[in-house]
Amino acid sequence: MEINPTWRPYHGPADSPRSSLPDSSFAFPHERAEPLTDAAHVRSAIARFSQVRNVTDSERDLAFRNIKEAGDYFGVRVRAAGWRDMI
């Protein structure tokens, strides 16, 4: 089953409060975890991917796709082939 990313670029300030960000700005939108508002946040989401707890494999699939999409947009190379390579 193909997982389509839900991430969309956020055009406000990268340091906006989490509460003001749309769900589409997060790697894990249901948990509102790991905002992807700029290249630094994408790198942080990659580094912290395995620290997100109480999520399903499907949610990790979606988060990985969102990180890849944001990485492409911000010019951050995601070397992992899949989320299991990030844990």
C-alpha positions in Angstrom: 0.0 0.0 0.0 1.4 3.4 -1.0 1.6 5.9 1.8 1.2 9.5 0.5 2.9 12.3 2.5 0.7 14.8 4.2 3.5 17.3 4.7 3.0 20.8 3.1 5.4 23.7 3.3 4.7 26.2 6.1 5.2 29.7 5.0 5.2 31.3 8.4 8.2 31.8 10.7 10.1 28.5 11.4 10.1 29.3 15.2 6.3 29.7 15.3 4.7 28.1 18.4 3.7 24.5 17.8 0.1 25.3 18.7 -0.1 27.7 15.7 1.3 25.2 13.2 -1.1 23.2 11.0 -1.0 19.4 11.2 0.6 19.3 7.8 3.8 20.8 9.2 4.6 17.7 11.3 6.3 14.5 10.5 3.9 12.7 12.8 0.7 14.8 12.2 -1.6 12.9 14.6 0.8 13.3 17.5 1.9 16.8 16.3 5.5 15.6 16.8 8.6 16.7 14.9 7.7 19.9 13.1 9.2 20.2 9.6 9.3 24.0 9.1 12.9 24.4 7.9 16.1 22.4 7.1 17.2 22.4 10.7 13.9 20.9 11.9 14.1 18.2 9.2 17.6 17.2 10.4 16.2 17.2 14.0 13.3 15.0 13.0 15.7 12.5 11.4 17.9 12.5 14.5 14.9 12.1 16.8 12.8 9.7 14.7 13.4 6.7 17.0 12.6 8.7 20.1 8.9 9.1 19.2 7.0 6.7 21.2 3.5 5.0 21.1 3.1 5.2 17.3 2.2 2.5 14.9 4.2 1.2 12.0 1.8 3.0 9.7 2.4 6.3 11.5 6.1 5.7 11.1 5.6 5.0 7.4 3.8 8.3 7.1 6.3 10.2 9.1 9.2 8.9 7.0 7.4 10.0 3.8 6.8 13.4 5.3 10.4 13.8 6.3 11.6 12.7 2.8 9.2 15.2 1.3 10.3 18.1 3.5 13.9 17.0 3.0 13.5 17.3 -0.7 11.9 20.7 -0.4 14.6 22.1 2.0 17.6 20.4 0.3 18.3 17.9 3.2 19.4 14.5 2.0 17.7 11.6 3.7 20.0 8.7 3.4 17.7 6.0 4.9 15.8 3.9 2.4 13.0 3.4 4.9 12.0 4.2 8.5 13.4 1.0 9.8 16.9 2.3 8.8 16.4 5.2 11.1 15.8 3.3 14.4 
